[in-house]
Amino acid sequence: MAYMDKSAADAFIYSKASGILGKSFIGNRAAQLFSAGNLSSLWTLLFNTPVPQIPEMLLTAEIEKEAFNRFISQYTSFVGEYAKPDEILIDQLCIYEAENLKEVGGALCAGEQKCPPVIDLGKFSKLNFAAYPDIRKITEGTKFEWYDHVADIHEQQRLEFKIDMQIIDHLWKSIQKTGGETRAALQKLYLDEYVIKNIVWALRLKINYQMENEEIIKNLIYVTDAPNNADPIAGPAIEILSKDLENFADWENWKYKDLLNPEEPGSFWKIDPRWIEINNRAKINKEAMLVFHQYPMSTASLIAWYKIKNYELSCIRTAVESLRMNIDSHEAMSCVGIKAE
């Protein structure tokens, strides 16, 4: 295969990516997803192809699968235009390689004889799933070759956490290798994503499982030598563990106050992790849109495109679920941070 030089590939990809965003259900167009009266109409709106002749229950899964597969196919085709893609572009795909490994590891742990469905990453997949159920051969020669045995149910969670830690470590190091002014933009995008993931996870462990702070800290992701206050990803989550979860005043000066569920005068207030998660998802999408236009024809713009399309996927999944469960469209839109006009 003949490759374009990097500057030509950057220009080609940015042009194609811009065209795709112009037809995507983001910004004002996102609300259209929630105005479809049924799943068949939603399929037609999204894909403009004949609706599969299958029961509605199966159509819900098929819509999500088709949307996701198109997203992955588009992203891998963009990365494939480069003779030597920047590491961060490959590491972004490694997130799905990791999900595939966790899925296969879980199947082996459960004693399943048949390999479960995995995300098709094309030439960017390094794991040899054809070797199933031999986990050693599946991971041989990859960055996951330490995963060389079938875990029992007690060890499986620990191994999955180790996989997640490896992925975030690779992503963080790749950001530091990114040159020029785009590094700061990329670092902010990833920090805003993973810091809030840690915060939401910490709050859920505290609220839902009454877990002690010391145990919560052990379950946080981090990018330095240990999860402590100095770590850029774990630190903000550790800092909130001492806050009063039922006192809004204790959060008044918090850096991420804009993500909180509001305090209603005269009503009992308690922090809502789900509210933080939803608001941050919408916030990152807006940041990604700015990065996409501010740094055209760059690695940062392609990563931003990835995050924008990932947000669109969240909207599609929510729209599908709202139709399946007959949820009010305005309520469903609020679940992905879209304000009804």
N, C-alpha and C positions, 0 to 999 in steps of 0.2 A: 504494500500500500504506500502510495506517495503522500507525504505530508506537506502541508503549507508551512512556511516559516512562522515563527511565533506571532509576529505582528499581524500577518495576514489571517492567521487562525483566530486571533483576538477579535479582529474586525468582523470576520465571518460569523463567529459565534455570537457576538453582541447583536449583530443585525438579526440573526435567527431568533435569539432569545427575546429581543424586543418585540418581534412579530408575535411570538407565542404569548407573551404577557398581554399584548393588545387584545388577544382573544380569550384571555383567562378570566375566571370569575373571581376577580379581586377588586378592591376599591368599591366603587358604586355598583359594579356588575355583580358583586358577591351576593347582593340581596336577591338577585334573580333565582338563585339556587333554592330559596325558601318560598318562592311564589309558584313553584311547580305543584300542580294539584295532586300528582301521583308519581309513582316510581317510573312508570313508562315515559311520562313527560320529562322527568328529570334526565333519564337516559338520552332522550332525543336532544334535549337542551345541551347536554355535555358533549355528546359524541357525534351527533348528526348522522347516525347510522340506524338501520332497522333494529328495533328492540328485540332481544332474544326471546324466543317463545318458551319461557320457563316460568314456573310459579313465582309469585311475588316474593316469597320468603327467600328464594334463591337469587332473585334479581337484586335484592339489597346487597348481598355479598358480591355479585357480579359487577355492580356499579363501582363499588370500592376497589375491587381487584383491577378493573379496566383502567380506572383513573390512576391508580398507583403504578401499574405497569407502563402506562404512557409516560408518566413522570420519570420513572427510572430509565426508560428507553431514551427519552430526550436528553437527560443528563449524561448518561454514558456515551451517547453519540457526540455530545459536545466535548467531553473530556477526551474522547477518542480522536478528535481532530488534531491534538497536539502530539508531536513526535515524542516529547518528554514532558508530560503534564507536571505542574507544580505538585509537590507532595500533599498539600492540603486538599487538593481536588480528589486525589486518590483516597486520602484518609476519610473524606466525607462518605465515600462509597464503602469504606471499611466498617462504618456503622452498621450497614446492612449485612456485610460479611459476618460481623459479630452476631447479629440477630439470627442469621442462618445457623451459626455454630451453636448458639444457645438452644435453638429449636431442635437441632439434631442431637445435642447432648441430652436434652430433656426426653427425647424419644428413646434414646438408648438407655437412659436411666429407668424408663418405664418398661423396658424390655420389648419395645416395638420392633418387629422384624422388617418392616418396610420403611424406607427413608421418607420422612415427611416432606411436603412441598417446601421448596426454598425459593428465595428471591433470585431471579435470574440477573446476574450482573455481567453476563457476557464474558469478554476476555479479561475483565477486571476481577473475576472471581478466582481466587487461588486455592480454595479448599476443594478437595477431590471427593465430592459427594458420591461419585460412582463406586467408591470403595466401601460404602456403608455395608455392614455395621462395624467395620474395622476403624475405630476412631484414630488409631495411630497413623494409618495410611491417609485418612481424611485430612489430618493437619500437618502431615510430614512436609518439611521444606517451606512452611509458612511461618508467619510471626506468631502463630498460635500452636506451634508444635509442642509446647510444654503441656498442652492438653492432650495427654496420650493414654488415658484410661477412662473407662466408664465409671462415672461417679454414682454413689448411692444418693438417696433423696436428701440426706443430711449435708452431704458435701456439695451437691449441685448448686445450691444458692451461693456458696462461697466461690465456686468456680465462675459463676455468672458475674459476680461482683468483680472478680479479677479481670474478666474480659472487658467489662465496662471501664475499669481503671486503665487498662492498656489502651483502649480507644481514646479516652480523653487525654491521656499522656501524649499519644501520637499527634492528636489534633493541636494540642497546646504547643508542642515543639515545632510543628509545621508552621503555626502562626508566627513564631519567633523568627523563622527562616524567611518569611515573606518580606520582600524588600520594599523600600519606598514608603510613601505616605499611606498606602493602603493597609499597612500592618495595624496601625492604631484603629482604623475603622473595623477591620476584621476582629481584632481583639475585643473591642466593645461589643460586637454582635455576639460573640461566643460567651463572653463574660455575662452579658445580660441573660443569655439563655441558661447557662449552667449554674450560675449563682442562684437564680430563682428556682431552678429544679431542686437544688440542694435545700433551699429555704422551705419550699413546699413539702419536700420529703421529710425534713426535720419537724415541721409543724404537724404533719400527719402522724408521724411516729409518737409525737408528744401528746396529741389530742386523742387519737384513736386507740393507741396502745399503751398510753401512760408510761412510755419508756423513759428511763433515767437519762439525764444529759450525757453522761459518760458513754452510754451505749449508743445514743443517737450519733455522737461524734464519730464513732467507729463505723457507722453506716454511711458517712458522707464521702463523696468523691473529692479528690484533691489533686493538685499538680506539682506540689513540692514534696518534701520528704515525709510529711505527716499532715494529717488534718488538724490544723491549729489556727489561731487568730491571724497569723501572718500569711496564710495561704490565700491567694486571690479568689479561689472558688469556694473553699470551705469556710474561710473566715467570716463572711457576712452571715452565714447560717448559724455559726457558733455564737455570734454576738447576740442573736435574737432569742437564744434559749433562756436568757435571764429576764426577758420581758414578760409583763403581765398580759396574758392572752385575752383577758376580759376588760382591759382598761385602755380605751382608745388614746387617752392622754399619754400613755407610755410609748406610743408610736408616733407622736406628733412630729418629732424631728428625724424620723427614720428616712434613710436615703430613698427607699422605694415606697414612700407613703402614698404616692399616686396610684399604686396597685391595690390598695386596701379596699375592703368593703366599707362603705360609708357609715358614719355614726348617725343614727336617726334620733333626734331630740326626744327624750322621754322613753326611749326603748333600750332594752338590754343589748349590749354590743359584745360580740365575741369574734375574734379574728377568723376569717374563712379562707383556708388555703386554696380552695377551688377558685375563689374570686381573684386571688393573686395570680394564679396560673392562667386564667382566661385573659385577664387584662394584659399580662406580660406577652402572651402569644400575639395579641393584636399590636402591642407596642413594638415587638421585634419585627413584625411585618412592615410597619411604617418605617422603622430604621433601615430595614433591608431595601425598601423602595428608594430611600434617599441615597444609600450606598450604590445601588445599581445605576442611578443617573449621575451621581457625583464622580464615580470612577469608571467611566465607560471603557470597554475594551481592555479589561484587566481581570486578574484572578478574583479580585474582590467583587466585581460585578457578577461573575458566574456563581460565586458562593451566595451572593445576595439573591440572585435569581432562584437558586436552589431553595433558599429559605422562604421566599415569596410563594413559590409553588407548593412548598410543604404546608404553608398556611392555607392555601387553597384546598389542599387535600383534607385538612381539618374541617374546613367549611363544608366540603362535599360529604364527609362522613356524618357530620352533624345534621345536614339536610336529609340524608338518607334515613338516619335514626328518627328524625322528627316525623317523617312520613310513615315510617314503619310503626311507630308508637302513637301516632296521631297527636303529636305535641303542637301547641300553638306556634305559628311561624315566628312571631315576635319573641317568644320565650326562647325558641331554638336559636335565633339570631344572636340573642344576648349571650348565649353559651360560647360563642366564638368572638365576642367583643364587637359585634356589628349593631349599631344603633338604628332602630327602625325610624324612618322619616314619617 
